[in-house]
């Protein structure tokens, strides 16, 4: 009877340890998911800012090309 009781206690302790380890793993996973989501948001924001800059630079390039074409056209007339 004592042997079964010791085995049962050992088994219960192992189960509790595994449950504890599982809870720790779940917490760590949740923290990592949070960090990944934060990084994803930061990268998305940076990407949007860079896309706006590219759009603005393309627009400025078009304006400069139009000015250059006008200057060249005027010089051709002279």
Biopython code that builds the backbone (N, CA, C, O; Angstrom):
import numpy as np
from Bio.PDB.StructureBuilder import StructureBuilder

atoms = [
    (1, "UNK", "N", (0.814, -1.188, 0.000)),
    (1, "UNK", "CA", (0.000, 0.000, 0.000)),
    (1, "UNK", "C", (0.859, 1.253, 0.000)),
    (1, "UNK", "O", (0.541, 2.226, -0.684)),
    (2, "UNK", "N", (1.946, 1.236, 0.764)),
    (2, "UNK", "CA", (2.819, 2.392, 0.820)),
    (2, "UNK", "C", (3.513, 2.623, -0.521)),
    (2, "UNK", "O", (3.738, 3.768, -0.913)),
    (3, "UNK", "N", (3.848, 1.555, -1.218)),
    (3, "UNK", "CA", (4.518, 1.690, -2.507)),
    (3, "UNK", "C", (3.597, 2.392, -3.506)),
    (3, "UNK", "O", (4.039, 3.279, -4.236)),
    (4, "UNK", "N", (2.346, 2.009, -3.541)),
    (4, "UNK", "CA", (1.397, 2.653, -4.447)),
    (4, "UNK", "C", (1.213, 4.116, -4.077)),
    (4, "UNK", "O", (1.103, 4.973, -4.954)),
    (5, "UNK", "N", (1.180, 4.398, -2.806)),
    (5, "UNK", "CA", (1.006, 5.778, -2.367)),
    (5, "UNK", "C", (2.198, 6.621, -2.791)),
    (5, "UNK", "O", (2.020, 7.742, -3.265)),
    (6, "UNK", "N", (3.408, 6.104, -2.629)),
    (6, "UNK", "CA", (4.598, 6.830, -3.047)),
    (6, "UNK", "C", (4.611, 7.015, -4.559)),
    (6, "UNK", "O", (4.972, 8.081, -5.057)),
    (7, "UNK", "N", (4.220, 5.983, -5.278)),
    (7, "UNK", "CA", (4.172, 6.082, -6.738)),
    (7, "UNK", "C", (3.110, 7.095, -7.163)),
    (7, "UNK", "O", (3.323, 7.884, -8.084)),
    (8, "UNK", "N", (1.968, 7.063, -6.481)),
    (8, "UNK", "CA", (0.905, 8.016, -6.804)),
    (8, "UNK", "C", (1.348, 9.451, -6.535)),
    (8, "UNK", "O", (1.084, 10.355, -7.327)),
    (9, "UNK", "N", (2.028, 9.644, -5.399)),
    (9, "UNK", "CA", (2.511, 10.989, -5.073)),
    (9, "UNK", "C", (3.541, 11.455, -6.098)),
    (9, "UNK", "O", (3.515, 12.606, -6.534)),
    (10, "UNK", "N", (4.439, 10.563, -6.477)),
    (10, "UNK", "CA", (5.453, 10.898, -7.464)),
    (10, "UNK", "C", (4.788, 11.216, -8.807)),
    (10, "UNK", "O", (5.178, 12.158, -9.497)),
    (11, "UNK", "N", (3.797, 10.431, -9.157)),
    (11, "UNK", "CA", (3.060, 10.650, -10.402)),
    (11, "UNK", "C", (2.330, 11.997, -10.351)),
    (11, "UNK", "O", (2.345, 12.748, -11.327)),
    (12, "UNK", "N", (1.703, 12.297, -9.235)),
    (12, "UNK", "CA", (1.006, 13.581, -9.079)),
    (12, "UNK", "C", (1.981, 14.745, -9.170)),
    (12, "UNK", "O", (1.679, 15.764, -9.792)),
    (13, "UNK", "N", (3.149, 14.597, -8.552)),
    (13, "UNK", "CA", (4.169, 15.648, -8.635)),
    (13, "UNK", "C", (4.638, 15.840, -10.066)),
    (13, "UNK", "O", (4.815, 16.974, -10.511)),
    (14, "UNK", "N", (4.838, 14.761, -10.785)),
    (14, "UNK", "CA", (5.255, 14.859, -12.188)),
    (14, "UNK", "C", (4.187, 15.563, -13.018)),
    (14, "UNK", "O", (4.498, 16.392, -13.874)),
    (15, "UNK", "N", (2.936, 15.228, -12.759)),
    (15, "UNK", "CA", (1.834, 15.862, -13.494)),
    (15, "UNK", "C", (1.792, 17.356, -13.187)),
    (15, "UNK", "O", (1.635, 18.176, -14.092)),
    (16, "UNK", "N", (1.933, 17.707, -11.910)),
    (16, "UNK", "CA", (1.926, 19.119, -11.528)),
    (16, "UNK", "C", (3.101, 19.859, -12.157)),
    (16, "UNK", "O", (2.947, 20.997, -12.601)),
    (17, "UNK", "N", (4.267, 19.231, -12.201)),
    (17, "UNK", "CA", (5.441, 19.856, -12.815)),
    (17, "UNK", "C", (5.207, 20.060, -14.303)),
    (17, "UNK", "O", (5.545, 21.113, -14.844)),
    (18, "UNK", "N", (4.636, 19.071, -14.965)),
    (18, "UNK", "CA", (4.340, 19.203, -16.393)),
    (18, "UNK", "C", (3.306, 20.290, -16.652)),
    (18, "UNK", "O", (3.424, 21.043, -17.619)),
    (19, "UNK", "N", (2.295, 20.377, -15.795)),
    (19, "UNK", "CA", (1.295, 21.432, -15.934)),
    (19, "UNK", "C", (1.934, 22.804, -15.746)),
    (19, "UNK", "O", (1.630, 23.750, -16.473)),
    (20, "UNK", "N", (2.823, 22.896, -14.761)),
    (20, "UNK", "CA", (3.526, 24.149, -14.514)),
    (20, "UNK", "C", (4.392, 24.522, -15.720)),
    (20, "UNK", "O", (4.382, 25.670, -16.164)),
    (21, "UNK", "N", (5.132, 23.558, -16.242)),
    (21, "UNK", "CA", (5.978, 23.800, -17.414)),
    (21, "UNK", "C", (5.143, 24.233, -18.615)),
    (21, "UNK", "O", (5.547, 25.108, -19.381)),
    (22, "UNK", "N", (3.980, 23.615, -18.772)),
    (22, "UNK", "CA", (3.083, 23.975, -19.865)),
    (22, "UNK", "C", (2.594, 25.415, -19.714)),
    (22, "UNK", "O", (2.542, 26.159, -20.693)),
    (23, "UNK", "N", (2.241, 25.803, -18.510)),
    (23, "UNK", "CA", (1.791, 27.178, -18.266)),
    (23, "UNK", "C", (2.909, 28.163, -18.588)),
    (23, "UNK", "O", (2.663, 29.197, -19.210)),
    (24, "UNK", "N", (4.132, 27.853, -18.171)),
    (24, "UNK", "CA", (5.264, 28.725, -18.481)),
    (24, "UNK", "C", (5.476, 28.840, -19.987)),
    (24, "UNK", "O", (5.748, 29.924, -20.504)),
    (25, "UNK", "N", (5.349, 27.728, -20.675)),
    (25, "UNK", "CA", (5.510, 27.739, -22.136)),
    (25, "UNK", "C", (4.418, 28.588, -22.794)),
    (25, "UNK", "O", (4.688, 29.316, -23.749)),
    (26, "UNK", "N", (3.197, 28.494, -22.286)),
    (26, "UNK", "CA", (2.098, 29.297, -22.833)),
    (26, "UNK", "C", (2.340, 30.788, -22.610)),
    (26, "UNK", "O", (2.074, 31.607, -23.490)),
    (27, "UNK", "N", (2.848, 31.131, -21.426)),
    (27, "UNK", "CA", (3.149, 32.540, -21.129)),
    (27, "UNK", "C", (4.254, 33.051, -22.047)),
    (27, "UNK", "O", (4.154, 34.149, -22.593)),
    (28, "UNK", "N", (5.302, 32.257, -22.214)),
    (28, "UNK", "CA", (6.404, 32.649, -23.086)),
    (28, "UNK", "C", (5.927, 32.806, -24.530)),
    (28, "UNK", "O", (6.331, 33.741, -25.221)),
    (29, "UNK", "N", (5.086, 31.911, -24.974)),
    (29, "UNK", "CA", (4.541, 32.003, -26.332)),
    (29, "UNK", "C", (3.715, 33.267, -26.494)),
    (29, "UNK", "O", (3.826, 33.952, -27.512)),
    (30, "UNK", "N", (2.892, 33.586, -25.512)),
    (30, "UNK", "CA", (2.079, 34.802, -25.577)),
    (30, "UNK", "C", (2.965, 36.046, -25.629)),
    (30, "UNK", "O", (2.674, 36.988, -26.366)),
    (31, "UNK", "N", (4.036, 36.049, -24.853)),
    (31, "UNK", "CA", (4.956, 37.185, -24.872)),
    (31, "UNK", "C", (5.633, 37.326, -26.223)),
    (31, "UNK", "O", (5.782, 38.436, -26.733)),
    (32, "UNK", "N", (6.040, 36.220, -26.797)),
    (32, "UNK", "CA", (6.690, 36.263, -28.114)),
    (32, "UNK", "C", (5.715, 36.720, -29.196)),
    (32, "UNK", "O", (6.088, 37.482, -30.088)),
    (33, "UNK", "N", (4.488, 36.264, -29.119)),
    (33, "UNK", "CA", (3.476, 36.704, -30.086)),
    (33, "UNK", "C", (3.248, 38.207, -29.964)),
    (33, "UNK", "O", (3.100, 38.901, -30.970)),
    (34, "UNK", "N", (3.219, 38.706, -28.733)),
    (34, "UNK", "CA", (3.046, 40.142, -28.513)),
    (34, "UNK", "C", (4.216, 40.910, -29.132)),
    (34, "UNK", "O", (4.017, 41.914, -29.816)),
    (35, "UNK", "N", (5.441, 40.427, -28.884)),
    (35, "UNK", "CA", (6.617, 41.086, -29.448)),
    (35, "UNK", "C", (6.590, 41.071, -30.972)),
    (35, "UNK", "O", (6.921, 42.066, -31.616)),
    (36, "UNK", "N", (6.194, 39.944, -31.542)),
    (36, "UNK", "CA", (6.108, 39.858, -33.005)),
    (36, "UNK", "C", (5.060, 40.818, -33.562)),
    (36, "UNK", "O", (5.275, 41.449, -34.597)),
    (37, "UNK", "N", (3.939, 40.924, -32.877)),
    (37, "UNK", "CA", (2.897, 41.853, -33.320)),
    (37, "UNK", "C", (3.381, 43.291, -33.231)),
    (37, "UNK", "O", (3.083, 44.099, -34.111)),
    (38, "UNK", "N", (4.124, 43.623, -32.179)),
    (38, "UNK", "CA", (4.682, 44.967, -32.043)),
    (38, "UNK", "C", (5.659, 45.252, -33.178)),
    (38, "UNK", "O", (5.623, 46.329, -33.773)),
    (39, "UNK", "N", (6.525, 44.297, -33.479)),
    (39, "UNK", "CA", (7.485, 44.473, -34.571)),
    (39, "UNK", "C", (6.765, 44.599, -35.911)),
    (39, "UNK", "O", (7.156, 45.394, -36.765)),
    (40, "UNK", "N", (5.712, 43.805, -36.083)),
    (40, "UNK", "CA", (4.940, 43.872, -37.325)),
    (40, "UNK", "C", (4.323, 45.263, -37.494)),
    (40, "UNK", "O", (4.337, 45.821, -38.592)),
    (41, "UNK", "N", (3.782, 45.823, -36.405)),
    (41, "UNK", "CA", (3.209, 47.161, -36.464)),
    (41, "UNK", "C", (4.269, 48.207, -36.788)),
    (41, "UNK", "O", (4.042, 49.093, -37.612)),
    (42, "UNK", "N", (5.422, 48.105, -36.142)),
    (42, "UNK", "CA", (6.499, 49.054, -36.411)),
    (42, "UNK", "C", (6.947, 48.984, -37.863)),
    (42, "UNK", "O", (7.132, 50.016, -38.508)),
    (43, "UNK", "N", (7.121, 47.774, -38.380)),
    (43, "UNK", "CA", (7.560, 47.624, -39.764)),
    (43, "UNK", "C", (6.495, 48.110, -40.747)),
    (43, "UNK", "O", (6.817, 48.691, -41.783)),
    (44, "UNK", "N", (5.243, 47.872, -40.419)),
    (44, "UNK", "CA", (4.159, 48.362, -41.277)),
    (44, "UNK", "C", (4.163, 49.885, -41.322)),
    (44, "UNK", "O", (4.003, 50.483, -42.386)),
    (45, "UNK", "N", (4.346, 50.507, -40.162)),
    (45, "UNK", "CA", (4.397, 51.973, -40.116)),
    (45, "UNK", "C", (5.588, 52.505, -40.894)),
    (45, "UNK", "O", (5.455, 53.470, -41.646)),
    (46, "UNK", "N", (6.753, 51.886, -40.723)),
    (46, "UNK", "CA", (7.941, 52.315, -41.468)),
    (46, "UNK", "C", (7.729, 52.148, -42.963)),
    (46, "UNK", "O", (8.127, 53.005, -43.751)),
    (47, "UNK", "N", (7.101, 51.045, -43.353)),
    (47, "UNK", "CA", (6.832, 50.793, -44.765)),
    (47, "UNK", "C", (5.913, 51.868, -45.342)),
    (47, "UNK", "O", (6.144, 52.357, -46.448)),
    (48, "UNK", "N", (4.878, 52.234, -44.598)),
    (48, "UNK", "CA", (3.952, 53.268, -45.068)),
    (48, "UNK", "C", (4.662, 54.607, -45.223)),
    (48, "UNK", "O", (4.434, 55.327, -46.195)),
    (49, "UNK", "N", (5.525, 54.938, -44.262)),
    (49, "UNK", "CA", (6.280, 56.192, -44.340)),
    (49, "UNK", "C", (7.188, 56.194, -45.557)),
    (49, "UNK", "O", (7.271, 57.191, -46.275)),
    (50, "UNK", "N", (7.879, 55.062, -45.791)),
    (50, "UNK", "CA", (8.766, 54.973, -46.950)),
    (50, "UNK", "C", (7.989, 55.049, -48.263)),
    (50, "UNK", "O", (8.452, 55.666, -49.222)),
    (51, "UNK", "N", (6.818, 54.431, -48.311)),
    (51, "UNK", "CA", (6.004, 54.500, -49.525)),
    (51, "UNK", "C", (5.559, 55.931, -49.799)),
    (51, "UNK", "O", (5.527, 56.360, -50.952)),
    (52, "UNK", "N", (5.217, 56.672, -48.747)),
    (52, "UNK", "CA", (4.834, 58.074, -48.922)),
    (52, "UNK", "C", (6.008, 58.890, -49.446)),
    (52, "UNK", "O", (5.840, 59.747, -50.312)),
    (53, "UNK", "N", (7.204, 58.615, -48.911)),
    (53, "UNK", "CA", (8.392, 59.332, -49.375)),
    (53, "UNK", "C", (8.682, 59.022, -50.835)),
    (53, "UNK", "O", (9.012, 59.921, -51.609)),
    (54, "UNK", "N", (8.560, 57.758, -51.215)),
    (54, "UNK", "CA", (8.788, 57.373, -52.611)),
    (54, "UNK", "C", (7.783, 58.079, -53.523)),
    (54, "UNK", "O", (8.151, 58.587, -54.582)),
    (55, "UNK", "N", (6.525, 58.110, -53.113)),
    (55, "UNK", "CA", (5.495, 58.781, -53.910)),
    (55, "UNK", "C", (5.817, 60.264, -54.062)),
    (55, "UNK", "O", (5.703, 60.826, -55.151)),
    (56, "UNK", "N", (6.218, 60.887, -52.963)),
    (56, "UNK", "CA", (6.557, 62.314, -53.013)),
    (56, "UNK", "C", (7.765, 62.556, -53.908)),
    (56, "UNK", "O", (7.778, 63.510, -54.687)),
    (57, "UNK", "N", (8.780, 61.702, -53.806)),
    (57, "UNK", "CA", (9.966, 61.864, -54.644)),
    (57, "UNK", "C", (9.641, 61.640, -56.120)),
    (57, "UNK", "O", (10.179, 62.335, -56.981)),
    (58, "UNK", "N", (8.778, 60.687, -56.416)),
    (58, "UNK", "CA", (8.355, 60.469, -57.806)),
    (58, "UNK", "C", (7.636, 61.698, -58.344)),
    (58, "UNK", "O", (7.833, 62.096, -59.492)),
    (59, "UNK", "N", (6.800, 62.292, -57.502)),
    (59, "UNK", "CA", (6.070, 63.491, -57.903)),
    (59, "UNK", "C", (7.050, 64.641, -58.164)),
    (59, "UNK", "O", (6.937, 65.348, -59.165)),
    (60, "UNK", "N", (8.005, 64.816, -57.255)),
    (60, "UNK", "CA", (9.014, 65.868, -57.450)),
    (60, "UNK", "C", (9.832, 65.614, -58.707)),
    (60, "UNK", "O", (10.182, 66.555, -59.420)),
    (61, "UNK", "N", (10.137, 64.363, -58.983)),
    (61, "UNK", "CA", (10.881, 64.010, -60.189)),
    (61, "UNK", "C", (10.086, 64.387, -61.441)),
    (61, "UNK", "O", (10.651, 64.905, -62.405)),
    (62, "UNK", "N", (8.789, 64.129, -61.426)),
    (62, "UNK", "CA", (7.945, 64.484, -62.567)),
    (62, "UNK", "C", (7.935, 65.994, -62.780)),
    (62, "UNK", "O", (7.993, 66.467, -63.915)),
    (63, "UNK", "N", (7.861, 66.746, -61.685)),
    (63, "UNK", "CA", (7.861, 68.209, -61.794)),
    (63, "UNK", "C", (9.188, 68.686, -62.370)),
    (63, "UNK", "O", (9.211, 69.534, -63.262)),
    (64, "UNK", "N", (10.303, 68.140, -61.858)),
    (64, "UNK", "CA", (11.613, 68.547, -62.365)),
    (64, "UNK", "C", (11.790, 68.178, -63.837)),
    (64, "UNK", "O", (12.369, 68.943, -64.608)),
    (65, "UNK", "N", (11.291, 67.007, -64.223)),
    (65, "UNK", "CA", (11.364, 66.614, -65.639)),
    (65, "UNK", "C", (10.551, 67.558, -66.511)),
    (65, "UNK", "O", (10.980, 67.916, -67.608)),
    (66, "UNK", "N", (9.386, 67.961, -66.032)),
    (66, "UNK", "CA", (8.556, 68.892, -66.797)),
    (66, "UNK", "C", (9.268, 70.236, -66.930)),
    (66, "UNK", "O", (9.257, 70.835, -68.005)),
    (67, "UNK", "N", (9.876, 70.707, -65.866)),
    (67, "UNK", "CA", (10.622, 71.971, -65.924)),
    (67, "UNK", "C", (11.792, 71.861, -66.894)),
    (67, "UNK", "O", (12.033, 72.764, -67.695)),
    (68, "UNK", "N", (12.513, 70.755, -66.816)),
    (68, "UNK", "CA", (13.642, 70.547, -67.710)),
    (68, "UNK", "C", (13.183, 70.528, -69.160)),
    (68, "UNK", "O", (13.825, 71.123, -70.025)),
    (69, "UNK", "N", (12.076, 69.847, -69.428)),
    (69, "UNK", "CA", (11.539, 69.807, -70.795)),
    (69, "UNK", "C", (11.155, 71.202, -71.262)),
    (69, "UNK", "O", (11.376, 71.551, -72.421)),
    (70, "UNK", "N", (10.577, 72.006, -70.364)),
    (70, "UNK", "CA", (10.211, 73.381, -70.727)),
    (70, "UNK", "C", (11.448, 74.213, -71.028)),
    (70, "UNK", "O", (11.468, 74.971, -71.997)),
    (71, "UNK", "N", (12.478, 74.074, -70.201)),
    (71, "UNK", "CA", (13.717, 74.826, -70.423)),
    (71, "UNK", "C", (14.343, 74.408, -71.751)),
    (71, "UNK", "O", (14.820, 75.253, -72.510)),
    (72, "UNK", "N", (14.343, 73.112, -72.029)),
    (72, "UNK", "CA", (14.922, 72.634, -73.284)),
    (72, "UNK", "C", (14.114, 73.146, -74.479)),
    (72, "UNK", "O", (14.683, 73.501, -75.511)),
    (73, "UNK", "N", (12.803, 73.181, -74.336)),
    (73, "UNK", "CA", (11.958, 73.670, -75.430)),
    (73, "UNK", "C", (12.208, 75.143, -75.688)),
    (73, "UNK", "O", (12.264, 75.576, -76.839)),
    (74, "UNK", "N", (12.361, 75.920, -74.614)),
    (74, "UNK", "CA", (12.631, 77.351, -74.769)),
    (74, "UNK", "C", (13.990, 77.556, -75.415)),
    (74, "UNK", "O", (14.140, 78.419, -76.281)),
    (75, "UNK", "N", (14.980, 76.774, -75.005)),
    (75, "UNK", "CA", (16.326, 76.900, -75.591)),
    (75, "UNK", "C", (16.333, 76.516, -77.068)),
    (75, "UNK", "O", (17.117, 77.064, -77.843)),
    (76, "UNK", "N", (15.474, 75.587, -77.466)),
    (76, "UNK", "CA", (15.392, 75.189, -78.874)),
    (76, "UNK", "C", (14.825, 76.328, -79.709)),
    (76, "UNK", "O", (15.159, 76.459, -80.886)),
    (77, "UNK", "N", (13.964, 77.161, -79.105)),
    (77, "UNK", "CA", (13.362, 78.260, -79.837)),
    (77, "UNK", "C", (14.341, 79.408, -80.010)),
    (77, "UNK", "O", (14.216, 80.198, -80.946)),
    (78, "UNK", "N", (15.292, 79.504, -79.134)),
    (78, "UNK", "CA", (16.221, 80.655, -79.177)),
    (78, "UNK", "C", (17.285, 80.465, -80.215)),
    (78, "UNK", "O", (18.144, 81.331, -80.385)),
]
sb = StructureBuilder()
sb.init_structure("model")
sb.init_model(0)
sb.init_chain("A")
sb.init_seg("    ")
for serial, (resi, resn, name, xyz) in enumerate(atoms, 1):
    if name == "N":
        sb.init_residue(resn, " ", resi, " ")
    sb.init_atom(name, np.array(xyz, "f"), 0.0, 1.0, " ", f" {name:<3s}", serial, name[0])
structure = sb.get_structure()
